[in-house]
């Protein structure tokens, strides 16, 4: 029986990744709790010995050998002590074995609950550590359930051998994206929280970080640092603007992201359900950067204002609507991307 016990602990360690030392502590805690449930008078003189080498579990109560017993929970008379150990002498201590099978039903149930809770806590801890290491990364998940009332989606995500359920709220879904149970999708891990109900993984499909990580996966030059993503402004499901830059004059940062025949950017657009992506060249010169950010519109001039936070942009009359964009989207994203307030005027007014 004891050999099977140690084999079971070893199996739990291999299957669930729970260290056996942790399990031994929980088992000792459970056995002590069960014993004290039936023997409340015994406190500090109860011990458990788990010997892996000999596959042996021993629980015993330590008592002092005395002539006359006054405290039965801590003392034993010489005659009784001799039955346990022939070498017992007055003033010494003896270890009295405890038969765990004599525990009461309630005590045994309590011990079982402690062990079960210990395993559950350990599993949660392992999952939390695993997914915390994946914060701000992309994971692939499978849609397991869609809540028709509020549009939130339950997604089973995995990292190495660990799995957990994460909720993709309606606000973190790409607008217009249709999902169904069984679909495999990529999600961005925004944060991992440790709650009373276990690890809570907050995921998103609208976060600009999703676009950044997708380009890192798709573009080797970004992954190895040759091309750097300087800024991203995104309105998920509609349009993204991304500023890129390279220290190497022989590397075209925009061309690297677009890829041969547009293949690299096309695969990302496909992953995002057709979301348009404008890739512009970053510049440390604000006027150049702002002009590039308003792409695909032409820009005649950019004048920085005295506050250093805003600018006046002049565009050809026939480019005004393109520069502003539908419902002001192009100008809004350009302002987000660059961090400047942009006032656009047609050439005729200027």
N, C-alpha and C positions, 0 to 999 in steps of 0.2 A: 504493500500500500504506500509506504513512504517513498519507495523507488519511483512509483507511478506519479506521485506528487511532484517530485523534483523534475521528472521528465515533462510534466504538464507545464511547469514554470518555464522550462527551457523552450518549450514549443511556443508559449505566449511571447517570449522574448524574440524568437525568430519571426513569428507571424505578424506581431503588432509593433515590434520595436521597443517594447517596454523593458527596461533593464531589470534583470532578476533581483538585484539589490533593492530596487524600489518595491518590487512585489513582496520580497521577504519582509520588509519593514511593515507593509500593509497587513500581511498575514499575522505577523507578531502582534500588531496593534489590534487586529480582530480577535485573536485568541485571548489576549489579555482582557479585552472588553467583555468577552463571553464569560471568562472565569470570574471576573469581578461582579458580573451581573448576578451570578449565583453565590458569590462569596464576597459581599461588600466589605467585610471586615479586613480582608487582605488587600494591601495596596502596594507597598514598595518591596515586598519580599517574594514577588512572583517573577520568574524568569523563563525565557524560552531559548532553546539552543537548536539552531538549524544547521546541521552538518551535511554539506553537499557530498563530501568524499565518502562518508559512510551511509549516505541516503537515510539520515536519521533525524527525527524531530522529537525533541524532548521538552516537556514543560514541567516545571517543578516549583515547589514552595520551599523557601529556605527558613528553617526554624532553629532556634537555639535550644540545646539540650540542658534541661534543668531538673532539679529534684522534685519540685512541686510546681505545676503549671498554674500560672495566674492569667496569662494571655494566650488562649489556645491558637490564635491566628499567627502568633510569632514564636510560640514555645512548644516544646514537646518533652515528655519525661524520658528518662534514661531507658526504661524497659521498652517503650515503643520505638525509640531511636535505634536500639540494638537490633530490632527486627528489620530495619532498613539498612543499617550498616553495623556489622559486628565491631568495628573499630570506634564506634561512637563513644564520646566521653563527655562528662559534665563540662559545661562552658563552651563546648565546640558547637558548630552548626552542622546540620544534615540537610540534604536536598531530598524532599519528599515528592516522588513522581505524581503527576496529575493525569488522570485518565480523561482525555478530552471528550470521549464518547459519552461521558456521564453529564455533559453540559445539558442544561435544560433547553427545551424547544425554543423559547424566546431568546435565550442567550445565543443559541446556534444561528437563529435567524438574523440577529443583530450582527454577528460575525460575518455572515454571508453578505449583508448589506455593505459593511465596511470594505470588504474585498472588492465587491462589484463597483462600488463608488470609486475606489482607488484605481481600478482598471479604466473606468470612464474618464477620470481626471487625467490619467497618464495619456490616454488616447487624445484627449483634447489638447493637452500640452504639446504633444508631438505634431498635431495638425497645425496648431498655432505657430510653432517654430518654423514649420515647413513653409506655410503660406506667408508669414512675415518676411521671409527671405525673398518672396516674390513680389513685394510691394513695388509699384511703378514698373511692373513688367507685364508682358502679354501672356495669357494662358488660354488654352483651347478648352471650351466647355461644350456640353451637350444639353440642349433644351429638354428639361424633364417635365415641366408643367407651365402652362400659361393661364394666368388668372384673368378671366374674361371681364370681370367687373372693373378692375383698375389698370389692366394692361401690364402689370408686373410679370416678370418671367423668372421661374426658378431654373437655375442652371447648375448642373453637376460639373464641377471643375476638378482637375487633377494636377498634381505636381509630384513628379517621381512616382512613388507608389501610394501616395496619400490622396484621398478624395474628400470632398465636402460639397454641401449645397450652398449656393450663393444666390442672392436675390438681385436681379437686374430690374430696378424700378422703372416705371413708365418714363420718368424724367431723364433716365440715363440711357434710354433706347434711342436709336437713330430714327428720326421722324420719317414715317412712311415705310419703314422696313417691316416686312412681313416675316414672321417666324412661326415655325410649327414644331411640335414635339418631335425630337429625334434629330433636329438640325444641329450641325456642328458649327460653332461660331467662336471668333476670337474676342476676348474681353480684356480690358485693362484693369489691373488691380490697383485701386486707388488707396485703400487702407485696410489693415487687418486689426480688428478690435477683439479684446478678450472679455467676453460678457459672461454672465452667470449661466447662460444656456450653452456656453461653448464658444469657440472662435467664430467671429462674424466677419466674413470677407466682403468688403464693399467693392463692387465692380461697375464698370462703365463702358458704354460704346460711344459716348459723346465726348469724352475727355480728349483734349489735344494730345495728351501723352500716347493715346492709341495710334494716332497718325505717326508720331515720332518713332515709336517702336516698330511699326510696320515698315517704315523706310529703313530702319536699322537692319531688319531681317532681310529686306529685299535688295538693298544697295550695299555692296561690299565696301565701297569707299567711305560710307558713313560709319559702318561697323568698325572699320580699322582706324577711323579718325582723320582720314585724308580730307573728307568733306564734313563740315560741321553744320548742324542745324542750329541757327541762331535764334529763331523765333517762330512760333506757330500761332495763327489766329483762326479759329474754327467756328462755323455755325453748322453743327452736325446734320448730315443728311442733305445739305445744300451746297456749301462751299468751304474750302480751306485755303488759306494763304500761308506759304511756308518760305522763310528766308534762309538761304544756304550760302556757305562761304568756304573757300579753300585757301590755305596758306601757300599751296603749291601752284605757281603760275601756269604750269603745264596741265593742270587739271581743271576741266570745265565742271563746276559744281552742279549747275542746272542740268547739263547733259548727262552727268552721272546718275542723277535722280530720275530723269526721264527714261534713260536706258535705250538700247538698240531698238529702233522702230517704236519707241514709246512703251516697250513691254513692261518695264519695271513699274512705272507709274500706273499703267493700265491694270496690273494685278491688284494694286492697292485700291484703286477706284472701284474695281469689282468687289473687293472685300467690304468696302464701305457702301455698297449698294448704289453706285453711280454718282457718288458725291464728287463735285468738281474740285480739282486741286490746282491752284496757281503756284508755281515755283518761281521765286524771284531771287536775284542776287543781292546779298547783304553788302552794305557799304558803311564804313565808319563816318562817311560824309553824309550828314542828315538829308541834304537836298537830293543827293543821288539815291539814297535809300528810299525816301518818300516817293520819288518819281517812279522807281522800280515797283514799289508796293502797289501803285495805282494801275499797274498792268491789268488788263490789256489796253488800257487807254494811253494815248500819247500825252505827253506833258511838255508844255512850252517852257515853263519856269516854276521854280519853287523858291519862295522868299520866307526865310525864318523871321518870326516876330521877336520883339525885344524880350519877352518873358522866357524865351528858350524852350517853351513847351508847345507852341503852336506855329502854324505856317499858313501862307497864302499860296495856293497852287493855281496856275493859269493853264487852261487846256483849250484846244481848238473848239470852236462853237459846235462842230459836228461830233465832237468827242465827249461833250458834257454829260449826256445821259449814260454813256459807257463808263465814264470816270466815277460818276455817282453810283451807278448800278441800280438794279431793280430794288425798289424800296430802300435805296441808300446802302445796299449791302456791300458794294465794292469799296466805297469810301469808309464805311464802318470797319470793315476787316483790315483795311490799310492802316487806319488809325490804331487799331488794336495791335497790329503786327509791329508797327514802328514805335508806338508809345507817344505819338504826337497828335495834337488836335489839328485836323486838316480842314481848311476852308477852301472850297473849289469854286473858281469863277471862270466863265467863258472869256475867250480872247476879246470879244467885242466890248464887253463891259470894262475890261481892264484898260 
